[in-house]
Amino acid sequence: MKSGHYIGVMSGTSLDGIDVLLAVVYEHRVAQQASYSWPMPI
């Protein structure tokens, strides 16, 4: 994988919320920089 900043977004199988993650990849290391969860109204 190339070095850089990556954003991941996932809703999950139950669709109860959206999770977002910012990660930094450098050589063979991955570090989480920030994350957030938004609950979905039912």
mmCIF entry with sequence, helices, sheets and N, C-alpha, C, O atoms, coordinates in Angstrom:
data_MODEL
# 
_entry.id   MODEL 
# 
_entity.id                         1 
_entity.type                       polymer 
_entity.pdbx_number_of_molecules   1 
# 
_entity_poly.entity_id                      1 
_entity_poly.type                           'polypeptide(L)' 
_entity_poly.nstd_linkage                   no 
_entity_poly.nstd_monomer                   no 
_entity_poly.pdbx_seq_one_letter_code       MKSGHYIGVMSGTSLDGIDVLLAVVYEHRVAQQASYSWPMPI 
_entity_poly.pdbx_seq_one_letter_code_can   MKSGHYIGVMSGTSLDGIDVLLAVVYEHRVAQQASYSWPMPI 
_entity_poly.pdbx_strand_id                 A 
# 
loop_
_entity_poly_seq.entity_id 
_entity_poly_seq.num 
_entity_poly_seq.mon_id 
_entity_poly_seq.hetero 
1 1  MET n 
1 2  LYS n 
1 3  SER n 
1 4  GLY n 
1 5  HIS n 
1 6  TYR n 
1 7  ILE n 
1 8  GLY n 
1 9  VAL n 
1 10 MET n 
1 11 SER n 
1 12 GLY n 
1 13 THR n 
1 14 SER n 
1 15 LEU n 
1 16 ASP n 
1 17 GLY n 
1 18 ILE n 
1 19 ASP n 
1 20 VAL n 
1 21 LEU n 
1 22 LEU n 
1 23 ALA n 
1 24 VAL n 
1 25 VAL n 
1 26 TYR n 
1 27 GLU n 
1 28 HIS n 
1 29 ARG n 
1 30 VAL n 
1 31 ALA n 
1 32 GLN n 
1 33 GLN n 
1 34 ALA n 
1 35 SER n 
1 36 TYR n 
1 37 SER n 
1 38 TRP n 
1 39 PRO n 
1 40 MET n 
1 41 PRO n 
1 42 ILE n 
# 
_struct_asym.id          A 
_struct_asym.entity_id   1 
# 
_struct_sheet.id               AA1 
_struct_sheet.type             ? 
_struct_sheet.number_strands   3 
_struct_sheet.details          ? 
# 
loop_
_struct_sheet_order.sheet_id 
_struct_sheet_order.range_id_1 
_struct_sheet_order.range_id_2 
_struct_sheet_order.offset 
_struct_sheet_order.sense 
AA1 1 2 ? anti-parallel 
AA1 2 3 ? anti-parallel 
# 
loop_
_struct_sheet_range.sheet_id 
_struct_sheet_range.id 
_struct_sheet_range.beg_label_comp_id 
_struct_sheet_range.beg_label_asym_id 
_struct_sheet_range.beg_label_seq_id 
_struct_sheet_range.pdbx_beg_PDB_ins_code 
_struct_sheet_range.end_label_comp_id 
_struct_sheet_range.end_label_asym_id 
_struct_sheet_range.end_label_seq_id 
_struct_sheet_range.pdbx_end_PDB_ins_code 
_struct_sheet_range.beg_auth_comp_id 
_struct_sheet_range.beg_auth_asym_id 
_struct_sheet_range.beg_auth_seq_id 
_struct_sheet_range.end_auth_comp_id 
_struct_sheet_range.end_auth_asym_id 
_struct_sheet_range.end_auth_seq_id 
AA1 1 GLY A 4  ? MET A 10 ? GLY A 4  MET A 10 
AA1 2 GLY A 17 ? TYR A 26 ? GLY A 17 TYR A 26 
AA1 3 ARG A 29 ? PRO A 39 ? ARG A 29 PRO A 39 
# 
loop_
_atom_site.group_PDB 
_atom_site.id 
_atom_site.type_symbol 
_atom_site.label_atom_id 
_atom_site.label_alt_id 
_atom_site.label_comp_id 
_atom_site.label_asym_id 
_atom_site.label_entity_id 
_atom_site.label_seq_id 
_atom_site.pdbx_PDB_ins_code 
_atom_site.Cartn_x 
_atom_site.Cartn_y 
_atom_site.Cartn_z 
_atom_site.occupancy 
_atom_site.B_iso_or_equiv 
_atom_site.pdbx_formal_charge 
_atom_site.auth_seq_id 
_atom_site.auth_comp_id 
_atom_site.auth_asym_id 
_atom_site.auth_atom_id 
_atom_site.pdbx_PDB_model_num 
ATOM 1   N N  . MET A 1 1  ? 0.852   -1.171 0.000  1.00 0.00 ? 1  MET A N  1 
ATOM 2   C CA . MET A 1 1  ? 0.000   0.000  0.000  1.00 0.00 ? 1  MET A CA 1 
ATOM 3   C C  . MET A 1 1  ? 0.899   1.237  0.000  1.00 0.00 ? 1  MET A C  1 
ATOM 4   O O  . MET A 1 1  ? 1.938   1.260  0.660  1.00 0.00 ? 1  MET A O  1 
ATOM 5   N N  . LYS A 1 2  ? 0.496   2.246  -0.734 1.00 0.00 ? 2  LYS A N  1 
ATOM 6   C CA . LYS A 1 2  ? 1.257   3.497  -0.782 1.00 0.00 ? 2  LYS A CA 1 
ATOM 7   C C  . LYS A 1 2  ? 1.127   4.268  0.525  1.00 0.00 ? 2  LYS A C  1 
ATOM 8   O O  . LYS A 1 2  ? 0.097   4.197  1.197  1.00 0.00 ? 2  LYS A O  1 
ATOM 9   N N  . SER A 1 3  ? 2.165   4.998  0.878  1.00 0.00 ? 3  SER A N  1 
ATOM 10  C CA . SER A 1 3  ? 2.106   5.865  2.056  1.00 0.00 ? 3  SER A CA 1 
ATOM 11  C C  . SER A 1 3  ? 1.136   7.004  1.791  1.00 0.00 ? 3  SER A C  1 
ATOM 12  O O  . SER A 1 3  ? 1.025   7.482  0.662  1.00 0.00 ? 3  SER A O  1 
ATOM 13  N N  . GLY A 1 4  ? 0.441   7.434  2.825  1.00 0.00 ? 4  GLY A N  1 
ATOM 14  C CA . GLY A 1 4  ? -0.490  8.550  2.675  1.00 0.00 ? 4  GLY A CA 1 
ATOM 15  C C  . GLY A 1 4  ? -1.577  8.513  3.726  1.00 0.00 ? 4  GLY A C  1 
ATOM 16  O O  . GLY A 1 4  ? -1.552  7.696  4.647  1.00 0.00 ? 4  GLY A O  1 
ATOM 17  N N  . HIS A 1 5  ? -2.531  9.414  3.569  1.00 0.00 ? 5  HIS A N  1 
ATOM 18  C CA . HIS A 1 5  ? -3.686  9.490  4.457  1.00 0.00 ? 5  HIS A CA 1 
ATOM 19  C C  . HIS A 1 5  ? -4.861  8.796  3.771  1.00 0.00 ? 5  HIS A C  1 
ATOM 20  O O  . HIS A 1 5  ? -5.084  8.969  2.573  1.00 0.00 ? 5  HIS A O  1 
ATOM 21  N N  . TYR A 1 6  ? -5.610  8.008  4.548  1.00 0.00 ? 6  TYR A N  1 
ATOM 22  C CA . TYR A 1 6  ? -6.739  7.267  4.015  1.00 0.00 ? 6  TYR A CA 1 
ATOM 23  C C  . TYR A 1 6  ? -7.955  7.470  4.906  1.00 0.00 ? 6  TYR A C  1 
ATOM 24  O O  . TYR A 1 6  ? -7.834  7.559  6.127  1.00 0.00 ? 6  TYR A O  1 
ATOM 25  N N  . ILE A 1 7  ? -9.130  7.543  4.283  1.00 0.00 ? 7  ILE A N  1 
ATOM 26  C CA . ILE A 1 7  ? -10.388 7.672  5.007  1.00 0.00 ? 7  ILE A CA 1 
ATOM 27  C C  . ILE A 1 7  ? -11.219 6.429  4.732  1.00 0.00 ? 7  ILE A C  1 
ATOM 28  O O  . ILE A 1 7  ? -11.401 6.030  3.581  1.00 0.00 ? 7  ILE A O  1 
ATOM 29  N N  . GLY A 1 8  ? -11.723 5.818  5.809  1.00 0.00 ? 8  GLY A N  1 
ATOM 30  C CA . GLY A 1 8  ? -12.610 4.663  5.678  1.00 0.00 ? 8  GLY A CA 1 
ATOM 31  C C  . GLY A 1 8  ? -13.979 5.008  6.216  1.00 0.00 ? 8  GLY A C  1 
ATOM 32  O O  . GLY A 1 8  ? -14.106 5.678  7.241  1.00 0.00 ? 8  GLY A O  1 
ATOM 33  N N  . VAL A 1 9  ? -15.023 4.539  5.507  1.00 0.00 ? 9  VAL A N  1 
ATOM 34  C CA . VAL A 1 9  ? -16.406 4.781  5.925  1.00 0.00 ? 9  VAL A CA 1 
ATOM 35  C C  . VAL A 1 9  ? -17.133 3.442  5.921  1.00 0.00 ? 9  VAL A C  1 
ATOM 36  O O  . VAL A 1 9  ? -17.023 2.674  4.965  1.00 0.00 ? 9  VAL A O  1 
ATOM 37  N N  . MET A 1 10 ? -17.886 3.158  7.003  1.00 0.00 ? 10 MET A N  1 
ATOM 38  C CA . MET A 1 10 ? -18.604 1.894  7.099  1.00 0.00 ? 10 MET A CA 1 
ATOM 39  C C  . MET A 1 10 ? -19.949 2.116  7.771  1.00 0.00 ? 10 MET A C  1 
ATOM 40  O O  . MET A 1 10 ? -20.045 2.850  8.754  1.00 0.00 ? 10 MET A O  1 
ATOM 41  N N  . SER A 1 11 ? -20.988 1.480  7.237  1.00 0.00 ? 11 SER A N  1 
ATOM 42  C CA . SER A 1 11 ? -22.308 1.598  7.853  1.00 0.00 ? 11 SER A CA 1 
ATOM 43  C C  . SER A 1 11 ? -22.655 0.364  8.666  1.00 0.00 ? 11 SER A C  1 
ATOM 44  O O  . SER A 1 11 ? -23.581 0.412  9.475  1.00 0.00 ? 11 SER A O  1 
ATOM 45  N N  . GLY A 1 12 ? -21.950 -0.732 8.480  1.00 0.00 ? 12 GLY A N  1 
ATOM 46  C CA . GLY A 1 12 ? -22.263 -1.959 9.204  1.00 0.00 ? 12 GLY A CA 1 
ATOM 47  C C  . GLY A 1 12 ? -23.460 -2.663 8.601  1.00 0.00 ? 12 GLY A C  1 
ATOM 48  O O  . GLY A 1 12 ? -24.137 -2.119 7.729  1.00 0.00 ? 12 GLY A O  1 
ATOM 49  N N  . THR A 1 13 ? -23.717 -3.863 9.062  1.00 0.00 ? 13 THR A N  1 
ATOM 50  C CA . THR A 1 13 ? -24.823 -4.638 8.496  1.00 0.00 ? 13 THR A CA 1 
ATOM 51  C C  . THR A 1 13 ? -26.166 -4.275 9.109  1.00 0.00 ? 13 THR A C  1 
ATOM 52  O O  . THR A 1 13 ? -27.203 -4.519 8.493  1.00 0.00 ? 13 THR A O  1 
ATOM 53  N N  . SER A 1 14 ? -26.174 -3.700 10.305 1.00 0.00 ? 14 SER A N  1 
ATOM 54  C CA . SER A 1 14 ? -27.448 -3.356 10.948 1.00 0.00 ? 14 SER A CA 1 
ATOM 55  C C  . SER A 1 14 ? -27.913 -1.941 10.603 1.00 0.00 ? 14 SER A C  1 
ATOM 56  O O  . SER A 1 14 ? -29.026 -1.559 10.964 1.00 0.00 ? 14 SER A O  1 
ATOM 57  N N  . LEU A 1 15 ? -27.085 -1.159 9.914  1.00 0.00 ? 15 LEU A N  1 
ATOM 58  C CA . LEU A 1 15 ? -27.396 0.223  9.520  1.00 0.00 ? 15 LEU A CA 1 
ATOM 59  C C  . LEU A 1 15 ? -27.828 1.085  10.708 1.00 0.00 ? 15 LEU A C  1 
ATOM 60  O O  . LEU A 1 15 ? -28.725 1.918  10.581 1.00 0.00 ? 15 LEU A O  1 
ATOM 61  N N  . ASP A 1 16 ? -27.180 0.880  11.874 1.00 0.00 ? 16 ASP A N  1 
ATOM 62  C CA . ASP A 1 16 ? -27.514 1.661  13.061 1.00 0.00 ? 16 ASP A CA 1 
ATOM 63  C C  . ASP A 1 16 ? -26.675 2.915  13.194 1.00 0.00 ? 16 ASP A C  1 
ATOM 64  O O  . ASP A 1 16 ? -26.906 3.718  14.098 1.00 0.00 ? 16 ASP A O  1 
ATOM 65  N N  . GLY A 1 17 ? -25.699 3.101  12.307 1.00 0.00 ? 17 GLY A N  1 
ATOM 66  C CA . GLY A 1 17 ? -24.861 4.282  12.351 1.00 0.00 ? 17 GLY A CA 1 
ATOM 67  C C  . GLY A 1 17 ? -23.813 4.245  11.254 1.00 0.00 ? 17 GLY A C  1 
ATOM 68  O O  . GLY A 1 17 ? -23.684 3.259  10.528 1.00 0.00 ? 17 GLY A O  1 
ATOM 69  N N  . ILE A 1 18 ? -23.071 5.331  11.148 1.00 0.00 ? 18 ILE A N  1 
ATOM 70  C CA . ILE A 1 18 ? -21.980 5.426  10.175 1.00 0.00 ? 18 ILE A CA 1 
ATOM 71  C C  . ILE A 1 18 ? -20.695 5.692  10.939 1.00 0.00 ? 18 ILE A C  1 
ATOM 72  O O  . ILE A 1 18 ? -20.638 6.604  11.764 1.00 0.00 ? 18 ILE A O  1 
ATOM 73  N N  . ASP A 1 19 ? -19.667 4.905  10.672 1.00 0.00 ? 19 ASP A N  1 
ATOM 74  C CA . ASP A 1 19 ? -18.363 5.078  11.308 1.00 0.00 ? 19 ASP A CA 1 
ATOM 75  C C  . ASP A 1 19 ? -17.367 5.580  10.269 1.00 0.00 ? 19 ASP A C  1 
ATOM 76  O O  . ASP A 1 19 ? -17.330 5.091  9.140  1.00 0.00 ? 19 ASP A O  1 
ATOM 77  N N  . VAL A 1 20 ? -16.559 6.566  10.667 1.00 0.00 ? 20 VAL A N  1 
ATOM 78  C CA . VAL A 1 20 ? -15.558 7.162  9.780  1.00 0.00 ? 20 VAL A CA 1 
ATOM 79  C C  . VAL A 1 20 ? -14.206 7.119  10.491 1.00 0.00 ? 20 VAL A C  1 
ATOM 80  O O  . VAL A 1 20 ? -14.120 7.383  11.690 1.00 0.00 ? 20 VAL A O  1 
ATOM 81  N N  . LEU A 1 21 ? -13.157 6.786  9.747  1.00 0.00 ? 21 LEU A N  1 
ATOM 82  C CA . LEU A 1 21 ? -11.813 6.679  10.311 1.00 0.00 ? 21 LEU A CA 1 
ATOM 83  C C  . LEU A 1 21 ? -10.812 7.369  9.389  1.00 0.00 ? 21 LEU A C  1 
ATOM 84  O O  . LEU A 1 21 ? -10.871 7.218  8.169  1.00 0.00 ? 21 LEU A O  1 
ATOM 85  N N  . LEU A 1 22 ? -9.898  8.124  9.981  1.00 0.00 ? 22 LEU A N  1 
ATOM 86  C CA . LEU A 1 22 ? -8.767  8.695  9.245  1.00 0.00 ? 22 LEU A CA 1 
ATOM 87  C C  . LEU A 1 22 ? -7.515  7.974  9.712  1.00 0.00 ? 22 LEU A C  1 
ATOM 88  O O  . LEU A 1 22 ? -7.207  7.962  10.903 1.00 0.00 ? 22 LEU A O  1 
ATOM 89  N N  . ALA A 1 23 ? -6.792  7.372  8.776  1.00 0.00 ? 23 ALA A N  1 
ATOM 90  C CA . ALA A 1 23 ? -5.575  6.629  9.104  1.00 0.00 ? 23 ALA A CA 1 
ATOM 91  C C  . ALA A 1 23 ? -4.411  7.126  8.262  1.00 0.00 ? 23 ALA A C  1 
ATOM 92  O O  . ALA A 1 23 ? -4.595  7.586  7.135  1.00 0.00 ? 23 ALA A O  1 
ATOM 93  N N  . VAL A 1 24 ? -3.214  7.029  8.820  1.00 0.00 ? 24 VAL A N  1 
ATOM 94  C CA . VAL A 1 24 ? -1.999  7.381  8.107  1.00 0.00 ? 24 VAL A CA 1 
ATOM 95  C C  . VAL A 1 24 ? -1.195  6.102  7.896  1.00 0.00 ? 24 VAL A C  1 
ATOM 96  O O  . VAL A 1 24 ? -0.950  5.349  8.838  1.00 0.00 ? 24 VAL A O  1 
ATOM 97  N N  . VAL A 1 25 ? -0.788  5.864  6.651  1.00 0.00 ? 25 VAL A N  1 
ATOM 98  C CA . VAL A 1 25 ? 0.027   4.702  6.313  1.00 0.00 ? 25 VAL A CA 1 
ATOM 99  C C  . VAL A 1 25 ? 1.413   5.213  5.956  1.00 0.00 ? 25 VAL A C  1 
ATOM 100 O O  . VAL A 1 25 ? 1.565   6.082  5.097  1.00 0.00 ? 25 VAL A O  1 
ATOM 101 N N  . TYR A 1 26 ? 2.430   4.663  6.628  1.00 0.00 ? 26 TYR A N  1 
ATOM 102 C CA . TYR A 1 26 ? 3.813   5.035  6.350  1.00 0.00 ? 26 TYR A CA 1 
ATOM 103 C C  . TYR A 1 26 ? 4.645   3.774  6.352  1.00 0.00 ? 26 TYR A C  1 
ATOM 104 O O  . TYR A 1 26 ? 4.761   3.096  7.374  1.00 0.00 ? 26 TYR A O  1 
ATOM 105 N N  . GLU A 1 27 ? 5.221   3.461  5.211  1.00 0.00 ? 27 GLU A N  1 
ATOM 106 C CA . GLU A 1 27 ? 5.960   2.222  5.006  1.00 0.00 ? 27 GLU A CA 1 
ATOM 107 C C  . GLU A 1 27 ? 5.055   1.044  5.348  1.00 0.00 ? 27 GLU A C  1 
ATOM 108 O O  . GLU A 1 27 ? 4.088   0.808  4.624  1.00 0.00 ? 27 GLU A O  1 
ATOM 109 N N  . HIS A 1 28 ? 5.321   0.292  6.416  1.00 0.00 ? 28 HIS A N  1 
ATOM 110 C CA . HIS A 1 28 ? 4.487   -0.857 6.783  1.00 0.00 ? 28 HIS A CA 1 
ATOM 111 C C  . HIS A 1 28 ? 3.746   -0.622 8.095  1.00 0.00 ? 28 HIS A C  1 
ATOM 112 O O  . HIS A 1 28 ? 3.400   -1.571 8.798  1.00 0.00 ? 28 HIS A O  1 
ATOM 113 N N  . ARG A 1 29 ? 3.505   0.647  8.419  1.00 0.00 ? 29 ARG A N  1 
ATOM 114 C CA . ARG A 1 29 ? 2.818   0.985  9.658  1.00 0.00 ? 29 ARG A CA 1 
ATOM 115 C C  . ARG A 1 29 ? 1.525   1.734  9.358  1.00 0.00 ? 29 ARG A C  1 
ATOM 116 O O  . ARG A 1 29 ? 1.441   2.515  8.410  1.00 0.00 ? 29 ARG A O  1 
ATOM 117 N N  . VAL A 1 30 ? 0.519   1.473  10.191 1.00 0.00 ? 30 VAL A N  1 
ATOM 118 C CA . VAL A 1 30 ? -0.766  2.163  10.079 1.00 0.00 ? 30 VAL A CA 1 
ATOM 119 C C  . VAL A 1 30 ? -1.075  2.789  11.429 1.00 0.00 ? 30 VAL A C  1 
ATOM 120 O O  . VAL A 1 30 ? -0.995  2.116  12.457 1.00 0.00 ? 30 VAL A O  1 
ATOM 121 N N  . ALA A 1 31 ? -1.424  4.058  11.438 1.00 0.00 ? 31 ALA A N  1 
ATOM 122 C CA . ALA A 1 31 ? -1.769  4.758  12.680 1.00 0.00 ? 31 ALA A CA 1 
ATOM 123 C C  . ALA A 1 31 ? -3.121  5.450  12.518 1.00 0.00 ? 31 ALA A C  1 
ATOM 124 O O  . ALA A 1 31 ? -3.358  6.161  11.541 1.00 0.00 ? 31 ALA A O  1 
ATOM 125 N N  . GLN A 1 32 ? -3.989  5.231  13.483 1.00 0.00 ? 32 GLN A N  1 
ATOM 126 C CA . GLN A 1 32 ? -5.287  5.902  13.478 1.00 0.00 ? 32 GLN A CA 1 
ATOM 127 C C  . GLN A 1 32 ? -5.087  7.347  13.914 1.00 0.00 ? 32 GLN A C  1 
ATOM 128 O O  . GLN A 1 32 ? -4.462  7.597  14.945 1.00 0.00 ? 32 GLN A O  1 
ATOM 129 N N  . GLN A 1 33 ? -5.603  8.295  13.153 1.00 0.00 ? 33 GLN A N  1 
ATOM 130 C CA . GLN A 1 33 ? -5.474  9.712  13.487 1.00 0.00 ? 33 GLN A CA 1 
ATOM 131 C C  . GLN A 1 33 ? -6.753  10.263 14.108 1.00 0.00 ? 33 GLN A C  1 
ATOM 132 O O  . GLN A 1 33 ? -6.698  11.095 15.013 1.00 0.00 ? 33 GLN A O  1 
ATOM 133 N N  . ALA A 1 34 ? -7.896  9.803  13.627 1.00 0.00 ? 34 ALA A N  1 
ATOM 134 C CA . ALA A 1 34 ? -9.176  10.290 14.150 1.00 0.00 ? 34 ALA A CA 1 
ATOM 135 C C  . ALA A 1 34 ? -10.269 9.297  13.774 1.00 0.00 ? 34 ALA A C  1 
ATOM 136 O O  . ALA A 1 34 ? -10.141 8.548  12.805 1.00 0.00 ? 34 ALA A O  1 
ATOM 137 N N  . SER A 1 35 ? -11.340 9.304  14.554 1.00 0.00 ? 35 SER A N  1 
ATOM 138 C CA . SER A 1 35 ? -12.502 8.476  14.219 1.00 0.00 ? 35 SER A CA 1 
ATOM 139 C C  . SER A 1 35 ? -13.745 9.150  14.772 1.00 0.00 ? 35 SER A C  1 
ATOM 140 O O  . SER A 1 35 ? -13.679 9.937  15.717 1.00 0.00 ? 35 SER A O  1 
ATOM 141 N N  . TYR A 1 36 ? -14.891 8.824  14.159 1.00 0.00 ? 36 TYR A N  1 
ATOM 142 C CA . TYR A 1 36 ? -16.151 9.388  14.594 1.00 0.00 ? 36 TYR A CA 1 
ATOM 143 C C  . TYR A 1 36 ? -17.278 8.437  14.218 1.00 0.00 ? 36 TYR A C  1 
ATOM 144 O O  . TYR A 1 36 ? -17.209 7.755  13.196 1.00 0.00 ? 36 TYR A O  1 
ATOM 145 N N  . SER A 1 37 ? -18.314 8.395  15.046 1.00 0.00 ? 37 SER A N  1 
ATOM 146 C CA . SER A 1 37 ? -19.499 7.580  14.770 1.00 0.00 ? 37 SER A CA 1 
ATOM 147 C C  . SER A 1 37 ? -20.735 8.476  14.812 1.00 0.00 ? 37 SER A C  1 
ATOM 148 O O  . SER A 1 37 ? -20.920 9.254  15.748 1.00 0.00 ? 37 SER A O  1 
ATOM 149 N N  . TRP A 1 38 ? -21.580 8.355  13.784 1.00 0.00 ? 38 TRP A N  1 
ATOM 150 C CA . TRP A 1 38 ? -22.857 9.068  13.725 1.00 0.00 ? 38 TRP A CA 1 
ATOM 151 C C  . TRP A 1 38 ? -23.965 8.038  13.849 1.00 0.00 ? 38 TRP A C  1 
ATOM 152 O O  . TRP A 1 38 ? -24.087 7.173  12.982 1.00 0.00 ? 38 TRP A O  1 
ATOM 153 N N  . PRO A 1 39 ? -24.786 8.101  14.909 1.00 0.00 ? 39 PRO A N  1 
ATOM 154 C CA . PRO A 1 39 ? -25.904 7.172  15.012 1.00 0.00 ? 39 PRO A CA 1 
ATOM 155 C C  . PRO A 1 39 ? -26.987 7.537  14.000 1.00 0.00 ? 39 PRO A C  1 
ATOM 156 O O  . PRO A 1 39 ? -27.223 8.714  13.726 1.00 0.00 ? 39 PRO A O  1 
ATOM 157 N N  . MET A 1 40 ? -27.640 6.519  13.452 1.00 0.00 ? 40 MET A N  1 
ATOM 158 C CA . MET A 1 40 ? -28.741 6.723  12.507 1.00 0.00 ? 40 MET A CA 1 
ATOM 159 C C  . MET A 1 40 ? -30.041 6.625  13.295 1.00 0.00 ? 40 MET A C  1 
ATOM 160 O O  . MET A 1 40 ? -30.229 5.682  14.063 1.00 0.00 ? 40 MET A O  1 
ATOM 161 N N  . PRO A 1 41 ? -30.943 7.591  13.113 1.00 0.00 ? 41 PRO A N  1 
ATOM 162 C CA . PRO A 1 41 ? -32.238 7.499  13.816 1.00 0.00 ? 41 PRO A CA 1 
ATOM 163 C C  . PRO A 1 41 ? -33.045 6.305  13.295 1.00 0.00 ? 41 PRO A C  1 
ATOM 164 O O  . PRO A 1 41 ? -33.032 5.991  12.105 1.00 0.00 ? 41 PRO A O  1 
ATOM 165 N N  . ILE A 1 42 ? -33.729 5.671  14.203 1.00 0.00 ? 42 ILE A N  1 
ATOM 166 C CA . ILE A 1 42 ? -34.529 4.501  13.812 1.00 0.00 ? 42 ILE A CA 1 
ATOM 167 C C  . ILE A 1 42 ? -35.974 4.902  13.626 1.00 0.00 ? 42 ILE A C  1 
ATOM 168 O O  . ILE A 1 42 ? -36.811 4.061  13.297 1.00 0.00 ? 42 ILE A O  1 
# 
